[in-house]
């Protein structure tokens, strides 16, 4: 999937079971994909899930990496709006 907002929306649905079967592993992969496409909140969610072992084995290092990318992408988006 190449649409970062679409990936994020589907990830949320998978994580919460909103309208589809709940699947945290799929949600994690979709959040990670939206992160790789440059969506800061996707990075944040992937980091959150990685830290807590939701849908993926808990991995603090991966969580920190995702969270850092979230901050970097969020700052870049904010600067672009200025």
N, C-alpha and C positions, 0 to 999 in steps of 0.2 A: 504494500500500500504506500503510495507516494504523497498523500495529502496529510500534512501534519495535524490539522484540526480534525480531520476524519479519523485518523489513528487515535487521537486523544479521546474523541467521543466514543469510539468503539471500545477503547480500553476501559473507560469509565463504566460503560454498560456491562462489560465482562466482569469488572471488579465488583460491581454492586448487584448484578443480576437483573438490571433494569431492562425488561423486555426480552432478555435472552438468558440462557443458562449461565450461572455464575462460574467463572473460570479465571482464577487469580493468575495462573501461569500465563495464560493468553493475554490477560490484562497487562502483566509486567512486560511481555514482549512488545505489545503495542505502545505502551508508554515509552519504552526504550526506543522504539522506532520513531515516535514523534519527537523525542529528544534529539536523535541523530539528524532529523530533518530541521532542527533548529527551534523547537518550541520549548521555551524555558519551563513552563509548568509541566510538560511531559518529563523533563529531566528531574524535576522536583518529585513527582510521583514515583518515578522509577527508583530514585534514591530512597524514598520513604519505604517502598516495598522491599527493596534490597536490604535495608537496615533491619527491618522487622521479620524478614524471611517469609514474606507474603508472596506465594507463587513461585518463589525461587529460594535457594539456600541463602540464609543470612550471610551477608558479606559487607562488613563495615567499609572496607576499602572501595568497593564498587559504589556504595552509598555516598561516600565522600566525593568520589569522582563525578557522579551524577549531580550532586548538589553543587559542586563547583561550576559545572557546566551550566546549571540552571542560573546561577548568579551571573556568570559571564554573558549568557544569552539574554537574560533579563536586562542587564545594564546596556548591552548593545541596542536592544529594542528601545529602551528609554532614551538613549542618546539620539537614535534615529528620529524620534518624535520631536526633538528640540529644534 
